[in-house]
């Protein structure tokens, strides 16, 4: 019974949040700020991927040195 109540409350909160986020997204889109958000997120993701490749390269180098 409590589980059903929690699921119902959770779905109501999710619907309310979705409506608020949609309003915020449309206002950001109309102001052109959504492109700034996309650019920042893309830059962060590219930076994280580059960092992961660098770390992997360093780890591979250390592993090769230890095998010798």
C-alpha positions in Angstrom: 0.0 0.0 0.0 2.8 2.4 0.9 4.7 1.5 -2.2 1.7 2.3 -4.4 1.4 5.7 -2.7 5.1 6.4 -3.2 4.8 5.6 -6.9 1.8 7.9 -7.3 3.5 10.8 -5.5 6.7 10.2 -7.5 4.8 10.3 -10.8 3.0 13.5 -9.8 6.3 15.2 -8.9 7.9 14.0 -12.1 5.0 15.5 -14.2 5.3 18.8 -12.4 9.0 18.9 -12.9 8.7 18.0 -16.6 6.3 20.9 -17.2 8.6 23.4 -15.4 11.6 22.1 -17.4 9.7 22.4 -20.6 8.9 26.0 -19.9 12.5 26.7 -19.0 13.8 25.0 -22.1 11.4 26.9 -24.4 12.4 30.2 -22.8 16.1 29.4 -23.2 15.5 28.3 -26.8 13.7 31.6 -27.5 16.5 33.6 -26.0 19.2 31.6 -27.8 20.9 30.6 -24.6 20.3 26.9 -25.2 23.2 27.0 -27.7 25.4 28.2 -24.9 24.3 25.3 -22.7 24.9 22.8 -25.5 28.4 24.3 -26.2 29.4 24.1 -22.5 28.2 20.5 -22.1 29.9 19.5 -25.4 33.1 21.2 -24.2 33.0 19.4 -20.9 32.3 16.0 -22.5 35.2 16.5 -25.0 37.5 17.4 -22.2 36.5 14.4 -20.1 37.0 12.0 -23.1 40.4 13.6 -23.9 41.4 13.2 -20.2 40.3 9.5 -20.2 42.4 8.8 -23.3 45.5 10.5 -21.7 45.1 8.5 -18.5 44.7 5.3 -20.5 47.8 6.0 -22.5 49.8 6.7 -19.3 48.5 3.6 -17.6 49.3 1.5 -20.7 52.8 3.0 -20.6 53.3 2.1 -17.0 52.0 -1.4 -17.5 54.4 -1.9 -20.4 57.3 -0.7 -18.2 56.3 -3.1 -15.4 56.2 -6.1 -17.8 59.8 -5.5 -18.9 
